[in-house]
Amino acid sequence: MSRPDAAANWAVGKRLVHWGIAAAVVTALIAPKPEDGEGLVHVAAGAIALALVAVRLGWRMAGGVRPFFRDAFKIKLPTPSRGPRGFAPFLIQTGRLMGFVFLALIPIAAALGLSGVGQGEDSPLLEAHEVFGTTIMILTIAHALAIVAFAVLMKYDLIGVTLTGSARSIGEGGARGWVGIGAGAAVGLAVLAYVWGPYNVGGKVTSFAEAEYGDAHAVDARSEHENADSEDEH
């Protein structure tokens, strides 16, 4: 199943969007959160992931780029009688399904996080954001494991197809694909402009972190004062 020209199946634009989303999500997952006293990198990565998802969805919907969402539900059960390769169709389909769900959850998680930071540290939206973030992390790992397992079983040039191989085109889907890319990019840029402009997420994250750390310092100071009083009594 490894083919010299397989890399042509992934256009340069598709690779950039795919790995851009992956990098943004991983960065958002490992970067310090606002409640840790920082958070701008976490929020920026989440916003970028949201914008790239808009590009991906616009491109896929307008350009008819495979794999289609409906195809992800055509799960093929493993056929052990064929040996290890009998599990390959199941792995690739479940990997795609988890990838679609993962993409669908990113806008929800981003919206919850951005709204929650605006409401403050006691916002229930932040707790929901954490739940969605954890779910995205699990789906990311499961998606990667399923796709890698498929590539190993089928000796599929995964890295060449998705990253390093020579590509023949920038986009896919013809004129409609470019329309989808343009529409998705317009939506994504509008979101970024609003989040960092009128919504002023940078200021909200800074205020959130200051309030969080201010409360922590107040608790520490109160504890030190109580300990000092206790020592004086003794």
C-alpha positions in Angstrom: 0.0 0.0 0.0 3.1 2.2 0.1 3.2 4.2 -3.2 5.8 6.6 -4.5 3.1 9.0 -5.6 0.9 8.7 -2.6 2.1 12.0 -1.2 0.2 13.7 -4.1 -3.0 12.8 -2.3 -2.3 15.5 0.3 -1.9 19.0 -1.1 0.4 21.5 0.5 -2.5 23.5 1.9 -4.1 20.4 3.5 -0.8 19.5 5.2 -0.4 23.0 6.5 -4.0 23.1 7.9 -3.8 19.6 9.4 -0.5 20.0 11.1 -1.3 23.6 12.1 -4.4 22.3 14.0 -2.3 19.6 15.5 0.4 21.9 16.7 -2.1 24.5 18.0 -4.0 21.9 20.0 -0.9 20.3 21.5 0.4 23.8 22.4 -3.0 24.6 24.0 -3.0 21.4 26.0 0.5 21.8 27.5 0.7 25.6 27.9 0.0 27.1 31.3 -3.6 28.0 31.9 -4.9 31.4 33.1 -5.5 29.9 36.5 -1.7 29.1 36.6 -0.9 32.8 36.5 -0.3 33.0 32.7 -2.5 31.7 29.9 -1.9 34.0 26.9 -0.1 31.2 25.0 -2.9 28.7 25.9 -5.6 31.1 24.7 -3.7 32.1 21.5 -3.2 28.5 20.6 -6.8 27.7 21.1 -7.9 30.7 19.0 -5.6 29.7 16.2 -6.9 26.1 16.3 -10.4 27.5 16.1 -9.5 29.7 13.0 -7.8 26.7 11.3 -10.9 24.5 11.9 -13.0 27.1 10.2 -10.7 26.9 7.1 -10.8 23.1 7.2 -14.5 23.0 7.4 -15.1 25.6 4.7 -12.7 23.8 2.4 -14.2 20.4 3.1 -17.8 21.5 2.7 -17.4 23.6 -0.4 -14.7 21.6 -2.1 -16.0 18.1 -1.5 -12.6 17.1 0.0 -12.4 13.5 1.2 -12.7 11.8 3.6 -16.4 12.8 3.9 -18.0 13.0 7.4 -20.6 10.4 6.4 -17.9 7.9 5.5 -16.5 8.0 9.0 -19.6 6.1 10.2 -19.0 3.2 7.8 -17.1 1.3 10.4 -15.7 -2.0 9.2 -15.4 -4.6 12.0 -12.1 -6.4 12.3 -11.7 -9.7 10.5 -9.2 -11.7 12.6 -9.2 -14.5 10.0 -7.1 -12.2 7.8 -4.4 -11.8 10.4 -3.2 -8.5 11.8 -4.1 -6.7 8.5 -7.7 -7.6 9.1 -7.8 -4.9 11.7 -6.6 -2.2 9.3 -10.0 -1.0 7.9 -11.4 -0.8 11.5 -8.4 1.3 12.6 -8.5 3.8 9.8 -12.2 4.3 10.1 -12.2 4.7 13.8 -9.2 7.0 13.5 -11.1 9.2 11.1 -14.2 9.2 13.2 -12.2 10.3 16.3 -10.6 13.0 14.1 -14.0 14.4 13.0 -15.3 14.4 16.6 -12.0 16.1 17.7 -12.5 18.8 15.1 -16.1 19.3 16.1 -15.2 19.8 19.8 -12.5 22.4 19.2 -15.0 25.3 18.5 -17.1 24.3 21.5 -14.1 24.1 23.8 -12.7 27.4 22.5 -16.1 29.2 22.9 -16.5 27.9 26.5 -12.9 28.9 27.4 -13.1 32.4 25.9 -16.5 33.1 27.5 -15.5 31.7 30.8 -12.3 33.9 31.0 -14.6 36.9 30.4 -16.9 35.9 33.2 -14.2 35.3 35.8 -12.6 32.5 37.8 -15.9 31.3 39.2 -17.5 30.8 35.8 -19.0 27.3 35.3 -18.0 27.6 31.7 -14.4 27.1 32.6 -15.2 23.8 34.2 -17.0 22.7 31.1 -14.0 23.9 29.1 -11.8 21.7 31.1 -14.0 18.7 30.4 -14.0 19.3 26.7 -10.2 19.9 26.8 -9.7 16.6 28.4 -11.9 14.9 25.9 -10.0 16.5 23.0 -6.7 15.3 24.5 -8.0 11.7 24.8 -9.4 11.8 21.2 -6.1 13.3 19.9 -4.1 10.4 21.4 -6.5 7.8 20.3 -6.7 9.2 16.8 -2.9 9.2 16.5 -2.5 5.7 17.8 -5.2 4.3 15.4 -3.7 6.0 12.4 -0.1 5.0 13.3 -1.3 1.4 13.9 -2.9 1.3 10.5 0.2 2.7 8.8 2.4 0.0 10.5 0.1 -2.8 9.6 -0.3 -1.7 6.0 3.2 -0.4 5.5 1.7 2.9 4.5 3.9 5.9 4.0 2.1 8.0 6.5 4.9 10.6 6.9 5.4 11.0 3.2 1.7 11.4 2.5 1.0 13.9 5.2 4.2 15.8 5.6 7.5 15.2 3.7 6.5 13.8 0.3 6.4 15.9 -2.9 3.0 17.4 -3.5 1.7 18.5 -6.9 -0.8 21.1 -5.8 -1.5 23.8 -3.2 -5.3 23.1 -2.8 -7.9 20.5 -3.5 -11.5 20.6 -4.8 -10.9 22.9 -7.7 -12.5 26.4 -7.8 -15.1 25.3 -5.2 -12.3 24.2 -2.9 -10.7 27.7 -3.1 -14.0 29.3 -2.4 -14.3 27.1 0.7 -10.8 28.0 1.8 -11.5 31.7 1.3 -14.7 31.6 3.2 -13.2 29.5 6.0 -10.2 31.8 6.2 -12.5 34.9 6.3 -14.4 33.4 9.2 -11.2 32.4 11.0 -9.6 35.8 10.6 -12.8 37.5 11.7 -12.8 35.4 14.9 -9.2 36.2 15.6 -9.7 39.9 15.0 -12.7 39.9 17.4 -11.1 37.9 20.1 -7.9 40.0 20.2 -9.7 43.2 19.3 -13.1 44.2 20.7 -13.3 41.2 23.1 -9.8 42.0 24.4 -9.0 38.5 25.5 -5.5 39.5 26.4 -6.7 42.0 29.0 -9.2 39.5 30.3 -6.6 36.8 30.7 -4.3 39.2 32.5 -7.1 40.3 34.8 -8.1 36.7 35.4 -4.5 35.7 36.3 -4.0 38.7 38.6 -7.3 37.9 40.4 -6.3 34.3 40.7 -2.9 35.1 42.1 -4.2 37.9 44.2 -6.5 35.5 45.9 -3.6 33.1 46.4 -1.4 35.7 47.9 -4.2 36.9 50.2 -4.6 33.3 51.5 -0.9 32.9 52.0 -0.7 36.2 53.9 -3.7 35.3 56.0 -2.1 31.9 56.8 1.2 33.5 57.7 -0.6 36.0 60.0 -2.5 33.2 61.7 0.8 31.3 62.2 2.4 34.3 63.7 -0.4 34.9 66.1 -0.3 31.2 67.1 3.4 31.5 67.9 2.9 34.6 69.9 0.3 32.9 72.0 2.8 30.1 72.8 
